[in-house]
């Protein structure tokens, strides 16, 4: 419920005179048992109307881990899983969100339509077209064909896939669909109200926090980061509008969260934080880059109620940070910790990845060494170290990488835990390599993964992975080639595939690439497309 994309679309839909949009969520386990016991179909939060009675059911999907939850919702709503099994167009079942905009193929067979890209311009155009088509179309295919011209619409059943062995040989559009589905992007963020918390609740991770988007996209080019590429080019919102939004939010709650892929680089961050601080509000930022930490920034954060600072070195060695294009030196990191320590803040969260391309045992040991140096520089307090397996993501230079062997990742995780186990004031959190393996399959999988998801829903992941065809290792455990047709290649978000490949080759050589020079460098293709 804290997701600003979810809230923005909910608000935009309800701002249309002829639309009523209601919310539905997957119930907690104990409530699911009650739905099943009483044979009650899943219903909406606002009116308790069964899902199957709505014209459209639209999912907002941010994480691949939610794919199984989609099937649970279908089950509870008494809706067939497969789009092909639903002959009627009512309800039309669609999905949007960043996971879908990266690679919708693993869940393609479950949905009638996907909305690819950003939703602000899409919503009214899509609903207007749907409303007209609904009156005229006599069949489900007729309705879907009428929606094809809306930019950003992807209708999986209107694409024919031919496989050669395990590989995609052809991905061919039919019924007037475009060969490339253009991802929607708004050029000027201020043409639309900033996504913000229209509904506040205690029942979320951001309890009673007014969230507002200050910028979108990040031009730093960290090679593992999907959000950094798919939301290019970086775009900022105008300060005065944000100030008014923050003041409105502080009329509801004193807790304000500034959201974006690179919030700490927002040009007017100091002034915007000042609005919260002057109103005696509590402040949080969705991300803080290590090289944005200076005495002035830390002072602002502390005045805004910050008690814990989160930074993400991602790798222990400078060599590996160069590979991922996050080339802080150890000196940069320790200087930032010195500033944090001097401010009196004594809680620190550190994020690292293991299983990165070209990683060695020395790089793993470097994580231990760096954490110990950071502990010394912090002079006490509590450090939480988060260790997560690297997962290849579409539309990044590392989309061609393999997910590292689970046994190898467990060994690396063990080295780090052993190296830090006797250190007081250090706590370690980690995602299991097995869970990461499943995420990798869902991240880079093609349409055949839909069957794996149905099997996992019915029998659990172990059985599903064993019976996967092609085998799960085909998706997760192999390097991919440039000429291979990737499941998401049909999406056009402006980034040249050749550019991503060049960045991958630079990574393998340990070469860094400077940040975006927006509107001038033209190297990735996004700004060329925008012009």
C-alpha positions, 0 to 999 in steps of 0.5 A: 500500500506504500507503493507510489506507483500503485497509489498514483494509478489508483488516484488517476483512475478515480479522477476520471468521471466514469471510472470507479477504481477499488483496491484488493489485496492478497489476504493474510494466511489465516484469512485465506483459510477462512475464504476457502472454508466459507467458499467466499470469492475474493472481494474488493476492499471498498465495496466488498464486490467480488473481483469477477464482477469488475470490468478490469482487474489490474495488478501492480507488480514490482517484484518477481517474488509476487508471481505466485501471489497472482495465482493465489489471487486468481484461485481465491477470485475463482478465475481461471489462471490462463488467459486462453481459458477465459473466453469472455473479455470480462473481466479483462485482466492486465498488469503493470509495474516495474517487474512487468516493464522489465520482462512480463514473459514468465506470467504472459499466459496469465494476462490478457494485457500488460501496460509497459512503462510509466502510467501517467499518460497511459491511464486515461488513453487506455481507459477511453479506448477500452470504454469505446471498444467495450461497446462495439467489440463482439468478442474478446479478440475484438476488444483486444485488437481495439486496444493494440494502438495504445502505446505501451499495450502488450497483448501476449496472445498476439505474438507467435513464438517459435523455439529452436531447441531451448532457444527463442527462434522467432517472436512474431507479432500478429493481428496488427501488433507492433514488432516492438512495444514502446515503453511509455515514458513522460518527458516532463514529470511536472506535467502530472502531479507528483505521485504521493500518498493519497491514502495513509495507513499504519498497516504498511512498512512505511507506517503513517508516512507521507511519501512523495516522488522528487525525481525519477531515474538515475544516470550513474549507470551501476551495471546491476541496477535495472531501475537505473536503466529502465527509467532513463533519462533522469528527470527531476521535479520542480521545487515549488510543487514539491514544497506544496506537496510536502506541506499538504502531507505534513497536514496529515502526518509529521513523517515525510519520505522523499522517493526516487532512484537517486534522491540524494542527488536531487538539485534542491534537496537541501531546500526540500528537507528544510521544509520538513525540518522547519515544520518539526517533521521526521524525514526519510530518503529512499536512497543515499549515495555514499558520495553525497554524504557530507557534513551538511547532508548528515546535519540535515538528516540528523535534524530530520530525525535520522537514527540509521544511515544506509549505504551500499558499497555493493562490493568489498574491493575497489576492483570489483566496484569498478566492474559494477561501475560503482567505483568508490575508493576505500578512502571515500567510504571511510571518509563518509563513515568518519562524517557519520560517526562525528555526527553522533549517528551510531546505527549503520546498514551496509549492502553488499552483493556476492556472485558478481561477474569476475568475483574472486575469493579475494573479493569476498575476503575484501568484504570482511576487511572493509566491514572491519575498517568501517566498524573501527571508523564508526567507533561503536554502535551497531552495523547491520550487514546485508549480503545478497546474491547478485541476480541478473536483471533485464535491460542491464549490462549484466542481463547476459550473466549467469546466476552463480552456483548455489553451493558456491554462493553458500560457501562465500556467505559462510566465509563472510559470516565466519569472518565477522561472527566474533565481532560485537556490534555487527549483525548479518542479514542475507537472502538465501542463495536458493531464494535468489536462484528462484528469483533469477529464473523468474527475472530472466525466464521466458513464457515457458516459466508460466507452467513452472509457476503453476506447478510451484503453486500446486506442488511447491518450488522443489517439484516445480524446478525438477520438472521444468522444461527446459531445465531451470539451469537453462535460465539461471546458470548460463552466460548468454550471447549477444545474438541470442533473442532474449525474452524481453527484446520486444520491449523498446525503452530507448536503450540500445542493446548494443550499448548494454553489451558494450557496457558488459564488455567494459565491466569484464575489463574493469573499465568504468563509465562516467554518469549520464550527461543528459541530453548531450552524450547520446551514447545509450540511445534514450536521449536520442529517442527523446529528441 
